[in-house]
Amino acid sequence: MYIEVYVEVRAHIYMSRVMLMADPNIEALFRPRSIAVIGASRHPGKIGYTILKNILECGYKGKVYPVNPKADQIMGLKAYKSVLEIPDEVDMAIVVVPEPLVLKVAEEAGKKGVKVLVVITSGFSEVGNVEAEKKLVEIARKYGMRVLGPNIFGVAYTPANLNATFGPKDLRAGPIAFITQSGALGIALMGWTIMEEIGISAIVSMGNMCDIDPVDVSHYLADDPNTRVITIYLEGLKPGQGRRFITEMKKITMKKPVIVIKAGRSKRGAQAAASHTGSLAGSDQIYSAAFKQAGILRALTVEEMFDWARAFAEQPIPRGEKTIIITNGGGVGVLATDAAEEHGVELVVPSGKLKEEFRKTMPWFGSPKNPVDLTGQAVVDNYVKALEVAYESPEIDNIVVLYCRTAILDPRDLAKAIIEVAKKHKDKQKPIVAGFVGGYDTYEAMKILNRNGIPAYPSPERAVASLAAMIKYMRYRKKKEK
Ligand code: ACO
């Protein structure tokens, strides 16, 4: 069972229209009507066992067919000797048999009319077995079938309760899609996203990318109403994939923000990437320039990627540049100011009238300039009043709210108050991010904020950097839309 079901009725209606236009083979990757697991195992601990178990236990509503010539039944389902014996159409076939059997079962899947083959099996181009991978693609082309992988951990799509991976069973549903060329990192992050209150729409393991690549998947997700932001862990592209990546990503970033973490930046890292997925890491500067051209936001760490994604997932895209910082601590205010300058975030210089408004929200020794310093004496009421001023003022486009733990203000109470004010002013379309510094109760407060749509970070710098990513994206879109 997914921890949280992400329901959006209006989006659903829109989706049926959009899906009519989507590539049916790629759609089968996210919304298959039926799945065959070729190599479904009777033995707990095997990958073919775990994948079938995850599919069944996560609430997938379509038909599931285990394929295993040695079994009559697996997990209470009739097992078939071959995919060809299944008395039904099969949209997706997941391949979990050892490499020497893959081409044979792929040929059978092609004959059966399978739309998409998800090849978990390792032992292809990543270890120099280029020939077998080429043949796999030839078979797929012959039958008009698409291939994800090989050498992957699978695919998950929370709106369809689909978890066809051998990663953790549970996923927290939400609007962030994650496409990853690293299997192990992808699996590890599945658990991490739950802990960090990050809601996922899709996780797609790319592996060797013999056929389906991040562009195919991103095109689908760009039109998917359940996805608001696309994140990609990329090690490199194969020769010939680069130009298409940039041309197509230009179209995709006009629909949704795309954040890429490109690993293999260093010389040694690039060598490691080559032996991991057989990719060419290429010159790092070339990647940077190309990403910029395509409107892709480049994150340098996994933490940064999900920080930014969290902001895009929960907040509206900024409409303007002018940002206000509201804080109870001078120090964190200064750090946020430094971060703003470093990231090119414009801090509004409040007019006399606005300063007067802020003045009313604080003790006489506070500061109504930017950062607005409510002082260490601040309680919930001060924050609420200052936030009201910020939301109401036409001088302000974006809000950074900071908090340092004091014994007179419980951060959990503040979190709840921020959520209420933000809700009340939702129509203003002003993005807000929070930076909360403190101990356990502050961490709890951040969880409350994150669960309720306010991106919260444990430092002022991370809060500002996340807002900066959104502003950068806004600038790109505005420039291109002219
Ligand atoms: N059709 C269907 N099933 C078959 C066939 C066939 N023709 N022939 C055999 N099987 C069955 C087997 O009997 C077995 O079922 P059983 O356990 O009930 O007997 C099942 O298919 C699996 O076959 P095994 O020979 O037991 O293979 P095993 O499970 O050991 O390995 C696997 C298969 C997992 C695909 C392995 O070869 C492999 O590639 N492992 C690596 C996978 C991986 O790590 N991918 C990258 C992920 S990303 C990351 O880094 C995390």
Boltz pocket constraint, residues with backbone or C-beta under 6 A from the ligand:
constraints:
  - pocket:
      binder: B
      contacts: [[A, 37], [A, 38], [A, 39], [A, 40], [A, 41], [A, 42], [A, 43], [A, 46], [A, 47], [A, 48], [A, 67], [A, 68], [A, 69], [A, 70], [A, 71], [A, 80], [A, 81], [A, 95], [A, 96], [A, 97], [A, 98], [A, 99], [A, 101], [A, 105], [A, 120], [A, 121], [A, 122], [A, 123], [A, 151], [A, 152], [A, 153], [A, 182], [A, 183], [A, 184], [A, 187]]
      max_distance: 6.0
